Amino acid sequence: MVAKTQSEHARINAREYPGTRQICVMCDKPTERCEEDEIFSEDRIGPLCLECYDDLLELVEDDWREDR
């Protein structure tokens, strides 16, 4: 059996123990939030940390500008 990485353990804990610290799906860093105040994109991508959420919003805005 192969040992799990710290980020794998954190993901399992976030999924199995609601209300505990969550890990950002984009950068694997703690979101500094829990299930009650988690951040997801409009497409339900998440949970996200605030930095990745802001980066995602910028990408969406840039795509919108290019479409015009």
N, C-alpha and C positions, 0 to 999 in steps of 0.2 A: 504494500500500500504506500502511495506517495503522500507525503505531508502536504497539507494545504498552505497556501501563502497567507500572509496577514490580510491582504485585501479580500481573498476568498472567505476567510473567517468573518471578516467584517460584513460582507454581503449576506452571508448565511445568518448572522446575528440580526442584521437589519430586517431580513425577511421573516425570521422565526420568532423574533421578540419585538412586537410592535411597541412603538413609543420609545425605542432606544435610538441611539445615534445612527444616522443614515450615511451612506457612502454615495457620492456623486457617480452616476453611471458614465459620465464622460471622462473625468480625471482621476477617479478612484480616491479622492480625498474626502474627509468628513464634510458633510453639508452644513454642520453646526445647527441642524434642525432635527426635529423628530417627526413622526407620522402626522401629528396634529397641524403642523405648519410647513409641511414639505412643499417644495417648488417643482412643478412639472411644466413642460411646454404645452402649447395649445394642442399639439399632436400626442400628448400624454407620454412624452419622453421624460424620464426622471426616475428617481429623484435627482435634482440638480443642486449644485452649490450656486451661490449668487453670482460668482464670477463666470461660471459656464453658462448660466441662464442669460446673463448680459451678452456674452459672446454669441450665443445662439440667436438672440434678438437682433444683434448687429448683422449676422449672416442673413436673416430673414429680410431685414430692411434693405440690405444691399441687393438681394435678389429682386425685391419689389422695385427698386429704382432701375435696375437693369431691364426689367420687363416693360417699363414705360417708354 
